[in-house]
């Protein structure tokens, strides 16, 4: 579950508007539990808090990020997923933002990517996910740049191989726009 991005989005901690992600063309606001404002990316959570409490809520969220950074410094391993449609978190791009926030708290880009891939193979006894090896399932993103160098490379998807078939993302998104 993308907990860093969930917290950052709900409490307005400098995250991009998820409706600006190309993959948002695949999402309807009604698909999300609590969609953010399409124009601003603002969550409805913080504005509903009493005005005199909003800054305290934001400081609490910033403190949680600093605790996560400290956990990392002490050797914690992170797992990242994309299953939460809460507070405007978009499937797909929400995971990309989660990895960016893992980098923000101190993980190297390659460590952030591992949080969504090989760390699962290391932490759980699952033998079919987490790595590209014979006998494992492998849905693969083909990127234009190396995400081990910069997590922003995740936003430059060239192609997707899903369930053994090539999915042309550009054509998919163009088809959505035409409908």
N, C-alpha and C positions, 0 to 999 in steps of 0.2 A: 504494500500500500504506500503510495507516495506521501509520506507524512510531512516531509519538509515543505513540499510545494502546497500541500493542503493548508498547513499552518500559515505559510507566507502569503498565500492567496486570501485566506479568510481574514488575516490581520494586516493586509496591505503593506507587505514588506518588500517593495521594489521587485516585483515580478512582472514579466510582460503580459499583455492582454492575450489570453489564450485564443480568443476569436481571431487574432491576427495570424495564427499558425495555419499553413496551407491545409493541414488535415482537418481543420475545423469545418471545412466544406462537407465533410462526411457526418457531422454531428448536428442534431437539432437541439435547441435549448431544452425542449421537453424530454430529451434523453438524459439530462443531468438532474441530480437531486436538487441542487441549489445553484442555478447558472449565474455566472457573473454578468454584469452589464456589458452588452456587446460593444458599446461605444467606448467605454472607459476601462473595462476589465476589472472594475471594482466589485468586490463581493458585497452582498447585502448584509453580511454578518456584522462587520464593524460599525456601519452606520446605525444598526439597530441597538447597539450598546448605548447606554447613557453617555451623553457627551462628556461628562466629567470622568468617565472610566476608559474612554477610548485610548488615550495615551498609555495608560497602565496596561491595557490589553496588548498594545503594540510592544511595549517594553518587555512584557512577559514572553511574547513570541521571539523577540530578539535574544532574550536570556536563554530560551530553549535552544535556539541555534547555537549560542555559545557553549551550552552544555554538550550538544552533539559534537561540536568542534573539539571539546575537551575529551569526550569519549574516544574520538578518533586518535587524538594525541596519545591516549593511554592504551591504544591498540585495538579498539573495537573494530569489528568488521560490520559492514553495512550490507543490507539487502534492499533492493529497490524493485518496485513493481508498479503496475499501472491500472489497478483494478478499481480505483475509487472515482466515481463520478460526482463526488461531493464538492461543494463550494466552487463549482465551475471547473474542476480539474477535468481536462479532456483526455479520453483514452488516446494513447500514443504520444501526443505532444506533452501531456502531463508527465510522462516518464522522462522525456527529454529534459524538461524543466527540473525534475527531481535530480537528475544527474548533474545538471548545472549547479543546483544548490548544494549538492554533495561536494562539488568542487569549491564552491564558495566557502564552505566550512573547513576546507583544508585538504580534502582528498586530491591526489593527482588525477588528471583526466582519465588515465588508464585504470586507476582504482575505482573511480566513479562508474566507468563502463563495466568493470568486474562486478560491481554491486548488482547489476541487472543481468549478469551472465554467469561467469564461472564461480562466483561466490556461492551460488545455489548448489553447484556440483560439489563444492568443498564442504558446505555446511550440512547438507542433507544427503542421505544415501541414494539419491536418485541417479540412475545410471543412463538416463536417456536425454537429459537436458543440461544446459549450462556450458557446453563446449562443442566445438565442431570436431567430431571424431567419429570413426566408424561405429555404427550401432546407436548413435544418438539422433534425436530429432533435431532438425536444423532449419528453422525459419531464419532467413538471413537478410539483413539490410545491406545493400551495396551503396556505399557513400562516396561522395566526390572528394572528401578529405578524411584525414585520419582522426577519429575521436579519441585516440590515446594521447594525442597532442593537444586537442582543444575540444571540449564537449560541444561547442557550437557546430562542429562538423555533423552532429546528429540532425541538424536542421537542413542538411543538404543531401537529401536522399535521392539517389539515382534510380534504384530499382529495389524491389522486394521479391524474395523467393519465399513463398508461403506454401506449406504442405506439398513441397516438391514441384510447384509450378511458379513460373516467373509471372509476376504481376507488374505491369508497367504503371507505376504510380502516376506519372504525368497524364497518361491517357485516362486513368481512373478518375483523377480530379477534374479533368476537362469534361468527362462524361457527366459528372455530378453537376457541374456548372451549366451544362446545356439542358438538363432536365428541370 
